C-alpha cells in the first residue's frame, strides 16, 4: 500500500512541476501543453486515490482508508490544449 501512496505523491509532484513550468513558459503552446500535462497528472493522482480508498474499505483496511480520506488532491481546472 505504501508504494501506491508514494506513486500518488510522485504524480502530485510531477503535476506541481508541470504547473511551475507552465507559469514560467513564455510561449503559449508550451504553456498550454504543460497545463494540460499538470491536469492529467492531477487526474491520475485523484483516480489512484479514489481506487485505493475503495480497495482499502473493501479489504477492511480502515486505517488506510481513513488516512487517504484526509489526502486531498489539489484540483487544477485547466482546459486541454486547443485543437486547430
PDB file of N, CA, C and O in Angstrom, chain B, residues numbered from 101:
ATOM      1  N   UNK B 101       0.809  -1.204   0.000  1.00  0.00           N
ATOM      2  CA  UNK B 101       0.000   0.000   0.000  1.00  0.00           C
ATOM      3  C   UNK B 101       0.848   1.262   0.000  1.00  0.00           C
ATOM      4  O   UNK B 101       0.501   2.258  -0.635  1.00  0.00           O
ATOM      5  N   UNK B 102       1.948   1.209   0.709  1.00  0.00           N
ATOM      6  CA  UNK B 102       2.793   2.401   0.774  1.00  0.00           C
ATOM      7  C   UNK B 102       3.354   2.747  -0.606  1.00  0.00           C
ATOM      8  O   UNK B 102       3.591   3.917  -0.907  1.00  0.00           O
ATOM      9  N   UNK B 103       3.565   1.726  -1.444  1.00  0.00           N
ATOM     10  CA  UNK B 103       4.048   2.001  -2.797  1.00  0.00           C
ATOM     11  C   UNK B 103       3.024   2.819  -3.580  1.00  0.00           C
ATOM     12  O   UNK B 103       3.383   3.716  -4.344  1.00  0.00           O
ATOM     13  N   UNK B 104       1.750   2.500  -3.382  1.00  0.00           N
ATOM     14  CA  UNK B 104       0.705   3.264  -4.060  1.00  0.00           C
ATOM     15  C   UNK B 104       0.687   4.704  -3.571  1.00  0.00           C
ATOM     16  O   UNK B 104       0.549   5.636  -4.364  1.00  0.00           O
ATOM     17  N   UNK B 105       0.827   4.882  -2.265  1.00  0.00           N
ATOM     18  CA  UNK B 105       0.844   6.243  -1.721  1.00  0.00           C
ATOM     19  C   UNK B 105       2.040   7.019  -2.260  1.00  0.00           C
ATOM     20  O   UNK B 105       1.929   8.205  -2.570  1.00  0.00           O
ATOM     21  N   UNK B 106       3.172   6.351  -2.369  1.00  0.00           N
ATOM     22  CA  UNK B 106       4.354   7.017  -2.934  1.00  0.00           C
ATOM     23  C   UNK B 106       4.110   7.392  -4.390  1.00  0.00           C
ATOM     24  O   UNK B 106       4.517   8.462  -4.841  1.00  0.00           O
ATOM     25  N   UNK B 107       3.446   6.505  -5.117  1.00  0.00           N
ATOM     26  CA  UNK B 107       3.151   6.791  -6.524  1.00  0.00           C
ATOM     27  C   UNK B 107       2.217   7.997  -6.647  1.00  0.00           C
ATOM     28  O   UNK B 107       2.393   8.838  -7.528  1.00  0.00           O
ATOM     29  N   UNK B 108       1.232   8.073  -5.764  1.00  0.00           N
ATOM     30  CA  UNK B 108       0.318   9.220  -5.762  1.00  0.00           C
ATOM     31  C   UNK B 108       1.092  10.505  -5.487  1.00  0.00           C
ATOM     32  O   UNK B 108       0.891  11.516  -6.161  1.00  0.00           O
ATOM     33  N   UNK B 109       1.972  10.459  -4.499  1.00  0.00           N
ATOM     34  CA  UNK B 109       2.788  11.636  -4.177  1.00  0.00           C
ATOM     35  C   UNK B 109       3.682  12.026  -5.347  1.00  0.00           C
ATOM     36  O   UNK B 109       3.899  13.209  -5.605  1.00  0.00           O
ATOM     37  N   UNK B 110       4.195  11.028  -6.049  1.00  0.00           N
ATOM     38  CA  UNK B 110       5.049  11.290  -7.213  1.00  0.00           C
ATOM     39  C   UNK B 110       4.237  11.973  -8.326  1.00  0.00           C
ATOM     40  O   UNK B 110       4.714  12.915  -8.960  1.00  0.00           O
ATOM     41  N   UNK B 111       3.020  11.492  -8.554  1.00  0.00           N
ATOM     42  CA  UNK B 111       2.164  12.116  -9.566  1.00  0.00           C
ATOM     43  C   UNK B 111       1.843  13.562  -9.200  1.00  0.00           C
ATOM     44  O   UNK B 111       1.835  14.439 -10.064  1.00  0.00           O
ATOM     45  N   UNK B 112       1.580  13.806  -7.920  1.00  0.00           N
ATOM     46  CA  UNK B 112       1.305  15.177  -7.474  1.00  0.00           C
ATOM     47  C   UNK B 112       2.530  16.073  -7.651  1.00  0.00           C
ATOM     48  O   UNK B 112       2.407  17.239  -8.026  1.00  0.00           O
ATOM     49  N   UNK B 113       3.703  15.524  -7.380  1.00  0.00           N
ATOM     50  CA  UNK B 113       4.935  16.302  -7.562  1.00  0.00           C
ATOM     51  C   UNK B 113       5.148  16.625  -9.040  1.00  0.00           C
ATOM     52  O   UNK B 113       5.546  17.737  -9.384  1.00  0.00           O
ATOM     53  N   UNK B 114       4.885  15.660  -9.903  1.00  0.00           N
ATOM     54  CA  UNK B 114       5.003  15.898 -11.350  1.00  0.00           C
ATOM     55  C   UNK B 114       4.024  16.988 -11.789  1.00  0.00           C
ATOM     56  O   UNK B 114       4.367  17.853 -12.595  1.00  0.00           O
ATOM     57  N   UNK B 115       2.803  16.938 -11.251  1.00  0.00           N
ATOM     58  CA  UNK B 115       1.806  17.959 -11.586  1.00  0.00           C
ATOM     59  C   UNK B 115       2.289  19.338 -11.156  1.00  0.00           C
ATOM     60  O   UNK B 115       2.177  20.305 -11.910  1.00  0.00           O
ATOM     61  N   UNK B 116       2.820  19.425  -9.957  1.00  0.00           N
ATOM     62  CA  UNK B 116       3.313  20.715  -9.456  1.00  0.00           C
ATOM     63  C   UNK B 116       4.459  21.233 -10.318  1.00  0.00           C
ATOM     64  O   UNK B 116       4.548  22.430 -10.590  1.00  0.00           O
ATOM     65  N   UNK B 117       5.326  20.335 -10.742  1.00  0.00           N
ATOM     66  CA  UNK B 117       6.445  20.741 -11.596  1.00  0.00           C
ATOM     67  C   UNK B 117       5.941  21.245 -12.950  1.00  0.00           C
ATOM     68  O   UNK B 117       6.438  22.244 -13.471  1.00  0.00           O
ATOM     69  N   UNK B 118       4.955  20.550 -13.512  1.00  0.00           N
ATOM     70  CA  UNK B 118       4.386  20.987 -14.786  1.00  0.00           C
ATOM     71  C   UNK B 118       3.697  22.341 -14.642  1.00  0.00           C
ATOM     72  O   UNK B 118       3.771  23.178 -15.543  1.00  0.00           O
ATOM     73  N   UNK B 119       3.025  22.557 -13.506  1.00  0.00           N
ATOM     74  CA  UNK B 119       2.385  23.849 -13.266  1.00  0.00           C
ATOM     75  C   UNK B 119       3.421  24.965 -13.210  1.00  0.00           C
ATOM     76  O   UNK B 119       3.206  26.050 -13.750  1.00  0.00           O
ATOM     77  N   UNK B 120       4.532  24.696 -12.562  1.00  0.00           N
ATOM     78  CA  UNK B 120       5.598  25.692 -12.477  1.00  0.00           C
ATOM     79  C   UNK B 120       6.151  26.007 -13.864  1.00  0.00           C
ATOM     80  O   UNK B 120       6.328  27.173 -14.218  1.00  0.00           O
ATOM     81  N   UNK B 121       6.422  24.970 -14.640  1.00  0.00           N
ATOM     82  CA  UNK B 121       6.939  25.174 -15.997  1.00  0.00           C
ATOM     83  C   UNK B 121       5.930  25.968 -16.823  1.00  0.00           C
ATOM     84  O   UNK B 121       6.307  26.860 -17.583  1.00  0.00           O
ATOM     85  N   UNK B 122       4.640  25.641 -16.670  1.00  0.00           N
ATOM     86  CA  UNK B 122       3.599  26.365 -17.414  1.00  0.00           C
ATOM     87  C   UNK B 122       3.581  27.843 -17.039  1.00  0.00           C
ATOM     88  O   UNK B 122       3.449  28.706 -17.907  1.00  0.00           O
ATOM     89  N   UNK B 123       3.715  28.132 -15.750  1.00  0.00           N
ATOM     90  CA  UNK B 123       3.713  29.537 -15.312  1.00  0.00           C
ATOM     91  C   UNK B 123       4.922  30.293 -15.846  1.00  0.00           C
ATOM     92  O   UNK B 123       4.845  31.493 -16.111  1.00  0.00           O
ATOM     93  N   UNK B 124       6.033  29.592 -16.001  1.00  0.00           N
ATOM     94  CA  UNK B 124       7.259  30.247 -16.456  1.00  0.00           C
ATOM     95  C   UNK B 124       7.393  30.282 -17.980  1.00  0.00           C
ATOM     96  O   UNK B 124       8.242  30.992 -18.519  1.00  0.00           O
ATOM     97  N   UNK B 125       6.552  29.511 -18.664  1.00  0.00           N
ATOM     98  CA  UNK B 125       6.654  29.420 -20.123  1.00  0.00           C
ATOM     99  C   UNK B 125       6.332  30.759 -20.770  1.00  0.00           C
ATOM    100  O   UNK B 125       5.384  31.445 -20.388  1.00  0.00           O
ATOM    101  N   UNK B 126       7.130  31.102 -21.738  1.00  0.00           N
ATOM    102  CA  UNK B 126       6.943  32.362 -22.447  1.00  0.00           C
ATOM    103  C   UNK B 126       5.979  32.179 -23.610  1.00  0.00           C
ATOM    104  O   UNK B 126       5.122  33.029 -23.852  1.00  0.00           O
ATOM    105  N   UNK B 127       6.117  31.068 -24.330  1.00  0.00           N
ATOM    106  CA  UNK B 127       5.248  30.890 -25.486  1.00  0.00           C
ATOM    107  C   UNK B 127       3.993  30.097 -25.107  1.00  0.00           C
ATOM    108  O   UNK B 127       4.030  29.194 -24.272  1.00  0.00           O
ATOM    109  N   UNK B 128       2.896  30.463 -25.743  1.00  0.00           N
ATOM    110  CA  UNK B 128       1.578  29.928 -25.426  1.00  0.00           C
ATOM    111  C   UNK B 128       1.463  28.413 -25.638  1.00  0.00           C
ATOM    112  O   UNK B 128       0.914  27.738 -24.769  1.00  0.00           O
ATOM    113  N   UNK B 129       1.952  27.847 -26.746  1.00  0.00           N
ATOM    114  CA  UNK B 129       1.832  26.395 -26.927  1.00  0.00           C
ATOM    115  C   UNK B 129       2.524  25.590 -25.817  1.00  0.00           C
ATOM    116  O   UNK B 129       1.999  24.576 -25.357  1.00  0.00           O
ATOM    117  N   UNK B 130       3.684  26.047 -25.400  1.00  0.00           N
ATOM    118  CA  UNK B 130       4.392  25.341 -24.330  1.00  0.00           C
ATOM    119  C   UNK B 130       3.611  25.452 -23.020  1.00  0.00           C
ATOM    120  O   UNK B 130       3.472  24.474 -22.285  1.00  0.00           O
ATOM    121  N   UNK B 131       3.107  26.643 -22.740  1.00  0.00           N
ATOM    122  CA  UNK B 131       2.331  26.856 -21.513  1.00  0.00           C
ATOM    123  C   UNK B 131       1.100  25.945 -21.505  1.00  0.00           C
ATOM    124  O   UNK B 131       0.819  25.285 -20.505  1.00  0.00           O
ATOM    125  N   UNK B 132       0.379  25.912 -22.608  1.00  0.00           N
ATOM    126  CA  UNK B 132      -0.822  25.084 -22.693  1.00  0.00           C
ATOM    127  C   UNK B 132      -0.497  23.600 -22.576  1.00  0.00           C
ATOM    128  O   UNK B 132      -1.245  22.846 -21.953  1.00  0.00           O
ATOM    129  N   UNK B 133       0.606  23.181 -23.169  1.00  0.00           N
ATOM    130  CA  UNK B 133       0.998  21.770 -23.091  1.00  0.00           C
ATOM    131  C   UNK B 133       1.296  21.366 -21.648  1.00  0.00           C
ATOM    132  O   UNK B 133       0.872  20.300 -21.200  1.00  0.00           O
ATOM    133  N   UNK B 134       2.016  22.203 -20.930  1.00  0.00           N
ATOM    134  CA  UNK B 134       2.353  21.864 -19.549  1.00  0.00           C
ATOM    135  C   UNK B 134       1.154  22.012 -18.612  1.00  0.00           C
ATOM    136  O   UNK B 134       1.067  21.300 -17.612  1.00  0.00           O
ATOM    137  N   UNK B 135       0.233  22.922 -18.917  1.00  0.00           N
ATOM    138  CA  UNK B 135      -1.008  23.000 -18.148  1.00  0.00           C
ATOM    139  C   UNK B 135      -1.809  21.718 -18.332  1.00  0.00           C
ATOM    140  O   UNK B 135      -2.362  21.175 -17.376  1.00  0.00           O
ATOM    141  N   UNK B 136      -1.866  21.244 -19.569  1.00  0.00           N
ATOM    142  CA  UNK B 136      -2.587  20.007 -19.864  1.00  0.00           C
ATOM    143  C   UNK B 136      -1.934  18.823 -19.150  1.00  0.00           C
ATOM    144  O   UNK B 136      -2.627  17.997 -18.557  1.00  0.00           O
ATOM    145  N   UNK B 137      -0.603  18.741 -19.207  1.00  0.00           N
ATOM    146  CA  UNK B 137       0.100  17.664 -18.500  1.00  0.00           C
ATOM    147  C   UNK B 137      -0.181  17.708 -17.001  1.00  0.00           C
ATOM    148  O   UNK B 137      -0.419  16.671 -16.382  1.00  0.00           O
ATOM    149  N   UNK B 138      -0.156  18.882 -16.429  1.00  0.00           N
ATOM    150  CA  UNK B 138      -0.435  19.024 -14.993  1.00  0.00           C
ATOM    151  C   UNK B 138      -1.830  18.503 -14.668  1.00  0.00           C
ATOM    152  O   UNK B 138      -2.019  17.796 -13.678  1.00  0.00           O
ATOM    153  N   UNK B 139      -2.793  18.849 -15.494  1.00  0.00           N
ATOM    154  CA  UNK B 139      -4.164  18.395 -15.233  1.00  0.00           C
ATOM    155  C   UNK B 139      -4.275  16.876 -15.354  1.00  0.00           C
ATOM    156  O   UNK B 139      -5.031  16.252 -14.610  1.00  0.00           O
ATOM    157  N   UNK B 140      -3.536  16.284 -16.274  1.00  0.00           N
ATOM    158  CA  UNK B 140      -3.552  14.818 -16.422  1.00  0.00           C
ATOM    159  C   UNK B 140      -2.915  14.153 -15.207  1.00  0.00           C
ATOM    160  O   UNK B 140      -3.448  13.175 -14.685  1.00  0.00           O
ATOM    161  N   UNK B 141      -1.774  14.680 -14.755  1.00  0.00           N
ATOM    162  CA  UNK B 141      -1.131  14.123 -13.560  1.00  0.00           C
ATOM    163  C   UNK B 141      -2.066  14.224 -12.359  1.00  0.00           C
ATOM    164  O   UNK B 141      -2.175  13.278 -11.579  1.00  0.00           O
ATOM    165  N   UNK B 142      -2.741  15.362 -12.204  1.00  0.00           N
ATOM    166  CA  UNK B 142      -3.680  15.531 -11.087  1.00  0.00           C
ATOM    167  C   UNK B 142      -4.825  14.525 -11.192  1.00  0.00           C
ATOM    168  O   UNK B 142      -5.237  13.939 -10.192  1.00  0.00           O
ATOM    169  N   UNK B 143      -5.334  14.330 -12.405  1.00  0.00           N
ATOM    170  CA  UNK B 143      -6.430  13.378 -12.598  1.00  0.00           C
ATOM    171  C   UNK B 143      -5.982  11.956 -12.257  1.00  0.00           C
ATOM    172  O   UNK B 143      -6.724  11.208 -11.621  1.00  0.00           O
ATOM    173  N   UNK B 144      -4.784  11.587 -12.673  1.00  0.00           N
ATOM    174  CA  UNK B 144      -4.264  10.254 -12.344  1.00  0.00           C
ATOM    175  C   UNK B 144      -4.105  10.078 -10.839  1.00  0.00           C
ATOM    176  O   UNK B 144      -4.463   9.035 -10.292  1.00  0.00           O
ATOM    177  N   UNK B 145      -3.574  11.084 -10.176  1.00  0.00           N
ATOM    178  CA  UNK B 145      -3.406  11.014  -8.720  1.00  0.00           C
ATOM    179  C   UNK B 145      -4.766  10.896  -8.040  1.00  0.00           C
ATOM    180  O   UNK B 145      -4.928  10.122  -7.097  1.00  0.00           O
ATOM    181  N   UNK B 146      -5.729  11.654  -8.514  1.00  0.00           N
ATOM    182  CA  UNK B 146      -7.076  11.602  -7.945  1.00  0.00           C
ATOM    183  C   UNK B 146      -7.686  10.212  -8.136  1.00  0.00           C
ATOM    184  O   UNK B 146      -8.229   9.633  -7.195  1.00  0.00           O
ATOM    185  N   UNK B 147      -7.595   9.685  -9.349  1.00  0.00           N
ATOM    186  CA  UNK B 147      -8.156   8.362  -9.632  1.00  0.00           C
ATOM    187  C   UNK B 147      -7.490   7.279  -8.793  1.00  0.00           C
ATOM    188  O   UNK B 147      -8.165   6.395  -8.265  1.00  0.00           O
ATOM    189  N   UNK B 148      -6.177   7.345  -8.671  1.00  0.00           N
ATOM    190  CA  UNK B 148      -5.472   6.358  -7.847  1.00  0.00           C
ATOM    191  C   UNK B 148      -5.907   6.457  -6.390  1.00  0.00           C
ATOM    192  O   UNK B 148      -6.090   5.436  -5.726  1.00  0.00           O
ATOM    193  N   UNK B 149      -6.071   7.667  -5.892  1.00  0.00           N
ATOM    194  CA  UNK B 149      -6.503   7.859  -4.510  1.00  0.00           C
ATOM    195  C   UNK B 149      -7.890   7.269  -4.298  1.00  0.00           C
ATOM    196  O   UNK B 149      -8.130   6.572  -3.311  1.00  0.00           O
ATOM    197  N   UNK B 150      -8.798   7.546  -5.220  1.00  0.00           N
ATOM    198  CA  UNK B 150     -10.160   7.016  -5.101  1.00  0.00           C
ATOM    199  C   UNK B 150     -10.161   5.489  -5.121  1.00  0.00           C
ATOM    200  O   UNK B 150     -10.841   4.858  -4.311  1.00  0.00           O
ATOM    201  N   UNK B 151      -9.414   4.902  -6.031  1.00  0.00           N
ATOM    202  CA  UNK B 151      -9.373   3.440  -6.123  1.00  0.00           C
ATOM    203  C   UNK B 151      -8.728   2.819  -4.889  1.00  0.00           C
ATOM    204  O   UNK B 151      -9.169   1.773  -4.414  1.00  0.00           O
ATOM    205  N   UNK B 152      -7.697   3.454  -4.378  1.00  0.00           N
ATOM    206  CA  UNK B 152      -7.035   2.939  -3.183  1.00  0.00           C
ATOM    207  C   UNK B 152      -7.956   3.040  -1.969  1.00  0.00           C
ATOM    208  O   UNK B 152      -7.976   2.140  -1.130  1.00  0.00           O
ATOM    209  N   UNK B 153      -8.712   4.121  -1.873  1.00  0.00           N
ATOM    210  CA  UNK B 153      -9.701   4.244  -0.790  1.00  0.00           C
ATOM    211  C   UNK B 153     -10.726   3.114  -0.873  1.00  0.00           C
ATOM    212  O   UNK B 153     -11.029   2.453   0.121  1.00  0.00           O
ATOM    213  N   UNK B 154     -11.253   2.909  -2.088  1.00  0.00           N
ATOM    214  CA  UNK B 154     -12.265   1.876  -2.295  1.00  0.00           C
ATOM    215  C   UNK B 154     -11.703   0.498  -1.949  1.00  0.00           C
ATOM    216  O   UNK B 154     -12.348  -0.281  -1.248  1.00  0.00           O
ATOM    217  N   UNK B 155     -10.517   0.206  -2.436  1.00  0.00           N
ATOM    218  CA  UNK B 155      -9.865  -1.071  -2.164  1.00  0.00           C
ATOM    219  C   UNK B 155      -9.659  -1.257  -0.665  1.00  0.00           C
ATOM    220  O   UNK B 155      -9.909  -2.335  -0.127  1.00  0.00           O
ATOM    221  N   UNK B 156      -9.203  -0.203   0.005  1.00  0.00           N
ATOM    222  CA  UNK B 156      -8.927  -0.274   1.441  1.00  0.00           C
ATOM    223  C   UNK B 156     -10.195  -0.564   2.232  1.00  0.00           C
ATOM    224  O   UNK B 156     -10.180  -1.365   3.167  1.00  0.00           O
ATOM    225  N   UNK B 157     -11.290   0.085   1.859  1.00  0.00           N
ATOM    226  CA  UNK B 157     -12.559  -0.155   2.546  1.00  0.00           C
ATOM    227  C   UNK B 157     -13.055  -1.571   2.294  1.00  0.00           C
ATOM    228  O   UNK B 157     -13.536  -2.238   3.211  1.00  0.00           O
ATOM    229  N   UNK B 158     -12.938  -2.031   1.043  1.00  0.00           N
ATOM    230  CA  UNK B 158     -13.398  -3.377   0.702  1.00  0.00           C
ATOM    231  C   UNK B 158     -12.602  -4.444   1.438  1.00  0.00           C
ATOM    232  O   UNK B 158     -13.153  -5.478   1.817  1.00  0.00           O
ATOM    233  N   UNK B 159     -11.324  -4.205   1.641  1.00  0.00           N
ATOM    234  CA  UNK B 159     -10.451  -5.187   2.278  1.00  0.00           C
ATOM    235  C   UNK B 159     -10.381  -5.018   3.795  1.00  0.00           C
ATOM    236  O   UNK B 159      -9.702  -5.780   4.484  1.00  0.00           O
ATOM    237  N   UNK B 160     -11.082  -4.022   4.301  1.00  0.00           N
ATOM    238  CA  UNK B 160     -11.104  -3.833   5.742  1.00  0.00           C
ATOM    239  C   UNK B 160      -9.898  -3.111   6.301  1.00  0.00           C
ATOM    240  O   UNK B 160      -9.602  -3.233   7.490  1.00  0.00           O
ATOM    241  N   UNK B 161      -9.203  -2.368   5.477  1.00  0.00           N
ATOM    242  CA  UNK B 161      -8.059  -1.569   5.933  1.00  0.00           C
ATOM    243  C   UNK B 161      -8.568  -0.178   6.313  1.00  0.00           C
ATOM    244  O   UNK B 161      -8.270   0.814   5.648  1.00  0.00           O
ATOM    245  N   UNK B 162      -9.329  -0.133   7.381  1.00  0.00           N
ATOM    246  CA  UNK B 162      -9.988   1.117   7.781  1.00  0.00           C
ATOM    247  C   UNK B 162      -8.986   2.233   8.051  1.00  0.00           C
ATOM    248  O   UNK B 162      -9.235   3.388   7.708  1.00  0.00           O
ATOM    249  N   UNK B 163      -7.862   1.895   8.663  1.00  0.00           N
ATOM    250  CA  UNK B 163      -6.871   2.932   8.997  1.00  0.00           C
ATOM    251  C   UNK B 163      -6.333   3.594   7.731  1.00  0.00           C
ATOM    252  O   UNK B 163      -6.198   4.816   7.675  1.00  0.00           O
ATOM    253  N   UNK B 164      -6.026   2.788   6.718  1.00  0.00           N
ATOM    254  CA  UNK B 164      -5.502   3.354   5.472  1.00  0.00           C
ATOM    255  C   UNK B 164      -6.582   4.160   4.764  1.00  0.00           C
ATOM    256  O   UNK B 164      -6.311   5.243   4.245  1.00  0.00           O
ATOM    257  N   UNK B 165      -7.799   3.638   4.740  1.00  0.00           N
ATOM    258  CA  UNK B 165      -8.894   4.365   4.095  1.00  0.00           C
ATOM    259  C   UNK B 165      -9.103   5.714   4.775  1.00  0.00           C
ATOM    260  O   UNK B 165      -9.336   6.721   4.106  1.00  0.00           O
ATOM    261  N   UNK B 166      -9.020   5.733   6.109  1.00  0.00           N
ATOM    262  CA  UNK B 166      -9.183   6.986   6.851  1.00  0.00           C
ATOM    263  C   UNK B 166      -8.032   7.945   6.558  1.00  0.00           C
ATOM    264  O   UNK B 166      -8.239   9.149   6.402  1.00  0.00           O
ATOM    265  N   UNK B 167      -6.822   7.400   6.485  1.00  0.00           N
ATOM    266  CA  UNK B 167      -5.652   8.235   6.176  1.00  0.00           C
ATOM    267  C   UNK B 167      -5.789   8.845   4.787  1.00  0.00           C
ATOM    268  O   UNK B 167      -5.474  10.018   4.589  1.00  0.00           O
ATOM    269  N   UNK B 168      -6.255   8.058   3.834  1.00  0.00           N
ATOM    270  CA  UNK B 168      -6.439   8.557   2.472  1.00  0.00           C
ATOM    271  C   UNK B 168      -7.596   9.538   2.393  1.00  0.00           C
ATOM    272  O   UNK B 168      -7.617  10.410   1.524  1.00  0.00           O
ATOM    273  N   UNK B 169      -8.554   9.401   3.293  1.00  0.00           N
ATOM    274  CA  UNK B 169      -9.688  10.325   3.294  1.00  0.00           C
ATOM    275  C   UNK B 169      -9.198  11.758   3.522  1.00  0.00           C
ATOM    276  O   UNK B 169      -9.744  12.705   2.956  1.00  0.00           O
ATOM    277  N   UNK B 170      -8.185  11.906   4.339  1.00  0.00           N
ATOM    278  CA  UNK B 170      -7.611  13.224   4.587  1.00  0.00           C
ATOM    279  C   UNK B 170      -6.682  13.687   3.486  1.00  0.00           C
ATOM    280  O   UNK B 170      -6.236  14.834   3.488  1.00  0.00           O
ATOM    281  N   UNK B 171      -6.387  12.807   2.551  1.00  0.00           N
ATOM    282  CA  UNK B 171      -5.460  13.114   1.464  1.00  0.00           C
ATOM    283  C   UNK B 171      -6.254  13.713   0.317  1.00  0.00           C
ATOM    284  O   UNK B 171      -6.872  12.989  -0.463  1.00  0.00           O
ATOM    285  N   UNK B 172      -6.239  15.006   0.218  1.00  0.00           N
ATOM    286  CA  UNK B 172      -6.994  15.676  -0.832  1.00  0.00           C
ATOM    287  C   UNK B 172      -6.075  16.032  -1.988  1.00  0.00           C
ATOM    288  O   UNK B 172      -4.976  16.553  -1.797  1.00  0.00           O
ATOM    289  N   UNK B 173      -6.537  15.748  -3.159  1.00  0.00           N
ATOM    290  CA  UNK B 173      -5.791  16.067  -4.368  1.00  0.00           C
ATOM    291  C   UNK B 173      -6.092  17.518  -4.733  1.00  0.00           C
ATOM    292  O   UNK B 173      -7.253  17.916  -4.837  1.00  0.00           O
ATOM    293  N   UNK B 174      -5.047  18.289  -4.924  1.00  0.00           N
ATOM    294  CA  UNK B 174      -5.226  19.672  -5.323  1.00  0.00           C
ATOM    295  C   UNK B 174      -5.817  19.700  -6.727  1.00  0.00           C
ATOM    296  O   UNK B 174      -5.291  19.061  -7.638  1.00  0.00           O
ATOM    297  N   UNK B 175      -6.869  20.410  -6.894  1.00  0.00           N
ATOM    298  CA  UNK B 175      -7.552  20.461  -8.172  1.00  0.00           C
ATOM    299  C   UNK B 175      -7.033  21.622  -9.008  1.00  0.00           C
ATOM    300  O   UNK B 175      -6.758  22.709  -8.499  1.00  0.00           O
ATOM    301  N   UNK B 176      -6.911  21.370 -10.269  1.00  0.00           N
ATOM    302  CA  UNK B 176      -6.478  22.416 -11.189  1.00  0.00           C
ATOM    303  C   UNK B 176      -7.403  22.363 -12.393  1.00  0.00           C
ATOM    304  O   UNK B 176      -7.361  21.405 -13.166  1.00  0.00           O
ATOM    305  N   UNK B 177      -8.219  23.359 -12.556  1.00  0.00           N
ATOM    306  CA  UNK B 177      -9.138  23.408 -13.680  1.00  0.00           C
ATOM    307  C   UNK B 177      -8.443  24.072 -14.853  1.00  0.00           C
ATOM    308  O   UNK B 177      -8.500  25.288 -15.032  1.00  0.00           O
ATOM    309  N   UNK B 178      -7.798  23.251 -15.632  1.00  0.00           N
ATOM    310  CA  UNK B 178      -7.056  23.750 -16.785  1.00  0.00           C
ATOM    311  C   UNK B 178      -7.653  23.111 -18.022  1.00  0.00           C
ATOM    312  O   UNK B 178      -7.740  21.885 -18.096  1.00  0.00           O
ATOM    313  N   UNK B 179      -8.062  23.898 -18.982  1.00  0.00           N
ATOM    314  CA  UNK B 179      -8.601  23.316 -20.203  1.00  0.00           C
ATOM    315  C   UNK B 179      -7.507  22.590 -20.975  1.00  0.00           C
ATOM    316  O   UNK B 179      -6.324  22.917 -20.871  1.00  0.00           O
ATOM    317  N   UNK B 180      -7.925  21.612 -21.740  1.00  0.00           N
ATOM    318  CA  UNK B 180      -6.972  20.887 -22.569  1.00  0.00           C
ATOM    319  C   UNK B 180      -6.449  21.772 -23.683  1.00  0.00           C
ATOM    320  O   UNK B 180      -6.968  22.866 -23.906  1.00  0.00           O
ATOM    321  N   UNK B 181      -5.420  21.303 -24.387  1.00  0.00           N
ATOM    322  CA  UNK B 181      -4.873  22.110 -25.478  1.00  0.00           C
ATOM    323  C   UNK B 181      -5.930  22.314 -26.564  1.00  0.00           C
ATOM    324  O   UNK B 181      -6.741  21.431 -26.844  1.00  0.00           O
ATOM    325  N   UNK B 182      -5.896  23.461 -27.144  1.00  0.00           N
ATOM    326  CA  UNK B 182      -6.856  23.762 -28.207  1.00  0.00           C
ATOM    327  C   UNK B 182      -6.450  23.044 -29.483  1.00  0.00           C
ATOM    328  O   UNK B 182      -5.286  23.026 -29.884  1.00  0.00           O
ATOM    329  N   UNK B 183      -7.451  22.462 -30.093  1.00  0.00           N
ATOM    330  CA  UNK B 183      -7.201  21.803 -31.383  1.00  0.00           C
ATOM    331  C   UNK B 183      -7.450  22.802 -32.492  1.00  0.00           C
ATOM    332  O   UNK B 183      -8.360  23.627 -32.418  1.00  0.00           O
ATOM    333  N   UNK B 184      -6.644  22.715 -33.496  1.00  0.00           N
ATOM    334  CA  UNK B 184      -6.782  23.658 -34.617  1.00  0.00           C
ATOM    335  C   UNK B 184      -7.482  23.014 -35.766  1.00  0.00           C
ATOM    336  O   UNK B 184      -7.690  23.652 -36.798  1.00  0.00           O
TER     337      UNK B 184
END
